Amino acid sequence: MNCSGAVAFLQYLGYVDVTENVVIPNEKMDIFLSGSKELILNLLIKECIAKLVEEGIFDKSAVLFNVEKGHFSIKRSAFPLSHAAIRNFLTISGALEKEEHGEICIKDSYESDFIVQLQSRRNKFTLEELLKQQKEQSERGLAAEKFVLKLEKNRLPNKAWKIKRITDFDVSAGYDIVSFKEADSVTYDRYVEVKCYLGQPHFYWSENESEVAMIKGDKYVLCLVDYSRINEPGYIPEYINNPYSVIFNDNQWMVNTASYRIQKI
């Protein structure tokens, strides 16, 4: 590795700061003074692995397990040209080994380091993606519920003050809005569950919601809101009265079991 390449390498790992033509070592460089050659090499390898994983170089199935050879391999294409020097360093130092067909083998002694770093990154991003997805779904669901609540109040203006969205304080009710079928209804007799979707009409129905729908019968209404049309003037969502009876007896709907709860008896 030439001098400029060595400087870039150390800068990449955070051992030096470079300003114009001046290279300034920081406190991390102390390891080069007190550590053995083997310790320093091992540390640099592990820091390279951590840095590459952190930058997402090995995302999108770049790391595969070769069943026949019994080890993990990295697709050569996983390394962009800008990281070729890092790949070469890991190969020269013995952390990686070139194979045929353009793949690179992870040496057994560093396999656990790759796995730990990959698991950490994937767990982090899985959680972040899940939280982001939940937030977006929650925001769409809230917008849909407020949209339907407004429609219900406009439908029965004289009873608008009694029509309520109850989701915020009763999540176990099995429906989102309490309303009335007619203007002369004395008590609540219309229970609206709002489902928001994008694309082809679809929704997830919890066991509690479906059981409440079965009990309420024709007083229960499922309202399907196409989120992409929610701001469209005059848009009316799809209402399904007595959905428990309709959905399970109508060939227009395909019901799939998303998961099973298994309990030993």
C-alpha positions as CSV (number, residue, x, y, z in Angstrom):
1,M,0.0,0.0,0.0
2,N,1.6,3.4,-1.0
3,C,1.8,6.3,1.3
4,S,-1.3,8.1,0.1
5,G,-3.2,4.9,0.1
6,A,-2.1,4.2,3.7
7,V,-3.2,7.6,4.8
8,A,-6.6,7.1,3.1
9,F,-6.9,3.7,4.8
10,L,-6.2,5.1,8.2
11,Q,-8.5,8.1,7.6
12,Y,-11.2,5.7,6.6
13,L,-10.9,3.8,9.9
14,G,-10.7,7.1,11.9
15,Y,-7.0,6.9,13.0
16,V,-6.0,10.2,11.4
17,D,-7.5,13.5,10.4
18,V,-6.4,15.1,7.1
19,T,-6.5,18.8,6.5
20,E,-5.1,20.0,3.2
21,N,-1.5,18.5,3.2
22,V,-1.3,17.8,6.9
23,V,-2.0,14.4,8.4
24,I,-2.9,14.5,12.1
25,P,-2.9,11.3,14.1
26,N,-5.5,11.0,16.9
27,E,-5.6,9.1,20.2
28,K,-6.6,5.9,18.3
29,M,-3.0,5.7,16.9
30,D,-1.7,4.9,20.4
31,I,-2.4,1.3,19.7
32,F,0.4,1.3,17.1
33,L,2.9,2.2,19.9
34,S,1.8,-0.2,22.6
35,G,0.3,-3.2,20.7
36,S,2.0,-6.1,19.0
37,K,2.1,-6.4,15.2
38,E,-0.4,-9.3,15.5
39,L,-2.8,-7.4,17.8
40,I,-2.7,-4.3,15.5
41,L,-3.4,-6.4,12.4
42,N,-6.3,-8.2,14.1
43,L,-7.7,-4.9,15.2
44,L,-7.5,-3.3,11.8
45,I,-9.2,-6.3,10.2
46,K,-12.1,-6.2,12.7
47,E,-12.5,-2.5,12.3
48,C,-12.6,-2.9,8.5
49,I,-15.3,-5.6,8.8
50,A,-17.3,-3.4,11.2
51,K,-17.0,-0.3,8.9
52,L,-17.9,-2.2,5.7
53,V,-21.0,-3.7,7.4
54,E,-22.0,-0.4,8.8
55,E,-21.9,1.2,5.4
56,G,-24.2,-1.5,4.0
57,I,-21.6,-3.0,1.6
58,F,-22.9,-6.5,2.5
59,D,-26.6,-5.8,2.3
60,K,-29.1,-7.3,-0.2
61,S,-27.9,-10.9,0.1
62,A,-24.3,-10.2,-0.7
63,V,-23.2,-12.8,1.9
64,L,-24.2,-16.4,1.1
65,F,-23.5,-19.7,2.8
66,N,-21.9,-22.3,0.5
67,V,-23.3,-25.6,1.6
68,E,-20.8,-27.7,-0.4
69,K,-17.7,-25.9,0.9
70,G,-19.1,-25.3,4.4
71,H,-18.3,-21.6,4.6
72,F,-19.7,-18.1,4.0
73,S,-18.9,-16.4,0.7
74,I,-19.2,-12.8,-0.4
75,K,-20.0,-11.9,-3.9
76,R,-17.1,-10.0,-5.5
77,S,-19.6,-7.5,-6.9
78,A,-20.5,-6.5,-3.3
79,F,-17.3,-4.4,-3.1
80,P,-17.7,-1.2,-5.1
81,L,-14.5,0.1,-6.8
82,S,-14.1,2.7,-4.1
83,H,-13.7,-0.1,-1.5
84,A,-11.3,-2.2,-3.6
85,A,-8.3,-1.2,-1.4
86,I,-10.2,-2.4,1.7
87,R,-11.0,-5.7,0.0
88,N,-7.4,-6.1,-1.0
89,F,-6.2,-5.4,2.5
90,L,-8.6,-8.0,4.0
91,T,-7.4,-10.5,1.3
92,I,-3.7,-9.9,1.9
93,S,-4.2,-10.0,5.7
94,G,-5.9,-13.4,5.5
95,A,-9.4,-12.4,6.5
96,L,-10.7,-13.1,3.0
97,E,-9.7,-15.6,0.4
98,K,-10.4,-15.4,-3.3
99,E,-12.4,-18.2,-4.8
100,E,-13.4,-19.2,-8.3
101,H,-16.5,-17.7,-9.9
102,G,-15.7,-14.3,-8.5
103,E,-16.6,-15.1,-5.0
104,I,-14.6,-14.3,-1.8
105,C,-14.5,-16.7,1.1
106,I,-14.6,-15.5,4.7
107,K,-11.9,-17.2,6.6
108,D,-13.2,-19.3,9.6
109,S,-11.2,-17.2,12.1
110,Y,-13.1,-14.0,11.1
111,E,-16.5,-15.6,10.3
112,S,-18.0,-14.8,13.7
113,D,-17.0,-11.1,13.4
114,F,-18.8,-10.8,10.1
115,I,-21.9,-12.6,11.5
116,V,-22.1,-10.5,14.7
117,Q,-21.8,-7.3,12.7
118,L,-24.3,-8.4,10.1
119,Q,-26.8,-9.4,12.8
120,S,-26.4,-6.2,14.6
121,R,-27.0,-4.1,11.4
122,R,-29.9,-6.2,10.2
123,N,-31.6,-6.1,13.7
124,K,-31.1,-2.4,13.8
125,F,-32.6,-1.8,10.4
126,T,-35.4,-4.3,10.9
127,L,-36.5,-2.4,14.0
128,E,-36.1,1.0,12.3
129,E,-38.1,-0.2,9.3
130,L,-40.7,-1.8,11.5
131,L,-41.2,1.4,13.5
132,K,-41.3,3.5,10.4
133,Q,-43.9,1.1,8.8
134,Q,-46.0,1.1,12.0
135,K,-45.8,4.9,12.2
136,E,-46.9,5.3,8.5
137,Q,-49.7,2.7,8.9
138,S,-50.9,4.5,12.1
139,E,-50.9,7.9,10.4
140,R,-52.9,6.5,7.4
141,G,-55.3,4.7,9.8
142,L,-55.9,7.8,11.8
143,A,-56.5,9.9,8.6
144,A,-59.0,7.3,7.4
145,E,-60.9,7.1,10.7
146,K,-61.2,10.9,10.8
147,F,-62.3,10.9,7.1
148,V,-65.1,8.3,7.8
149,L,-66.1,10.1,11.1
150,K,-66.7,13.3,9.0
151,L,-68.8,11.3,6.5
152,E,-70.9,9.8,9.3
153,K,-71.5,13.2,10.9
154,N,-72.4,14.7,7.5
155,R,-74.8,11.8,7.0
156,L,-76.7,12.6,10.2
157,P,-76.0,16.3,11.0
158,N,-78.6,16.4,13.8
159,K,-76.8,13.6,15.6
160,A,-73.3,14.7,14.7
161,W,-72.4,15.6,18.2
162,K,-73.2,12.1,19.4
163,I,-71.2,10.3,16.7
164,K,-67.8,9.5,18.1
165,R,-64.5,8.0,17.2
166,I,-63.6,5.8,20.2
167,T,-60.2,4.3,19.1
168,D,-58.1,6.5,21.3
169,F,-59.6,5.3,24.6
170,D,-61.1,1.9,23.8
171,V,-58.8,-0.2,21.6
172,S,-60.6,-3.5,22.5
173,A,-64.1,-2.5,21.3
174,G,-63.6,-4.2,18.0
175,Y,-64.8,-1.1,16.0
176,D,-63.6,2.5,15.6
177,I,-66.7,4.7,15.4
178,V,-70.1,4.6,17.1
179,S,-72.9,6.0,15.1
180,F,-76.6,5.7,14.2
181,K,-78.4,3.9,11.3
182,E,-81.1,6.5,11.0
183,A,-81.9,10.0,12.3
184,D,-84.6,8.7,14.6
185,S,-82.4,6.0,16.2
186,V,-82.5,6.4,20.0
187,T,-79.4,4.4,20.9
188,Y,-76.2,3.6,19.1
189,D,-77.0,1.0,16.4
190,R,-74.2,1.4,13.9
191,Y,-70.7,0.3,14.7
192,V,-68.1,1.2,12.1
193,E,-64.7,-0.5,11.8
194,V,-62.4,1.5,9.4
195,K,-59.8,-0.3,7.3
196,C,-57.4,1.7,5.2
197,Y,-55.5,0.2,2.2
198,L,-53.3,1.0,-0.7
199,G,-53.7,-0.8,-4.0
200,Q,-56.0,-3.7,-4.3
201,P,-58.7,-3.7,-1.5
202,H,-57.4,-5.8,1.4
203,F,-57.2,-5.7,5.2
204,Y,-56.3,-7.6,8.3
205,W,-59.2,-8.5,10.6
206,S,-58.3,-9.4,14.2
207,E,-60.0,-12.3,16.0
208,N,-61.6,-9.7,18.4
209,E,-62.9,-7.6,15.5
210,S,-64.4,-10.5,13.6
211,E,-66.1,-11.9,16.8
212,V,-67.6,-8.5,17.6
213,A,-68.8,-8.3,13.9
214,M,-70.5,-11.7,14.3
215,I,-72.2,-10.6,17.6
216,K,-73.3,-7.2,16.2
217,G,-74.6,-8.6,12.9
218,D,-76.2,-6.0,10.7
219,K,-75.4,-3.3,13.2
220,Y,-71.7,-3.7,12.3
221,V,-70.2,-2.0,9.3
222,L,-66.8,-2.4,7.7
223,C,-65.6,0.6,5.9
224,L,-62.8,0.2,3.4
225,V,-60.9,3.4,2.6
226,D,-58.6,3.7,-0.4
227,Y,-55.9,6.0,1.1
228,S,-54.8,7.2,-2.4
229,R,-58.3,8.7,-2.9
230,I,-58.9,10.1,0.5
231,N,-58.5,13.7,-0.7
232,E,-60.4,13.1,-3.9
233,P,-63.6,15.3,-4.0
234,G,-66.7,13.3,-3.7
235,Y,-64.9,10.0,-2.9
236,I,-67.1,7.5,-1.0
237,P,-65.4,4.5,0.5
238,E,-66.8,0.9,0.3
239,Y,-69.2,0.0,3.1
240,I,-69.9,-3.7,3.9
241,N,-72.9,-4.2,6.2
242,N,-72.8,-7.3,8.4
243,P,-69.3,-8.1,7.1
244,Y,-68.9,-11.4,9.1
245,S,-71.7,-12.9,7.1
246,V,-70.8,-11.3,3.8
247,I,-67.0,-12.0,3.8
248,F,-67.2,-15.6,4.9
249,N,-70.0,-16.4,2.5
250,D,-69.1,-14.3,-0.6
251,N,-66.7,-15.6,-3.2
252,Q,-65.6,-12.0,-3.9
253,W,-63.3,-12.2,-0.9
254,M,-60.4,-14.6,-0.4
255,V,-59.6,-15.2,3.3
256,N,-56.1,-16.4,4.2
257,T,-54.8,-17.4,7.6
258,A,-51.7,-15.2,8.2
259,S,-50.4,-17.3,11.1
260,Y,-51.3,-20.1,13.5
261,R,-51.2,-20.1,17.3
262,I,-49.9,-23.5,18.3
263,Q,-50.3,-24.7,21.9
264,K,-49.2,-28.0,23.4
265,I,-52.1,-29.8,25.3
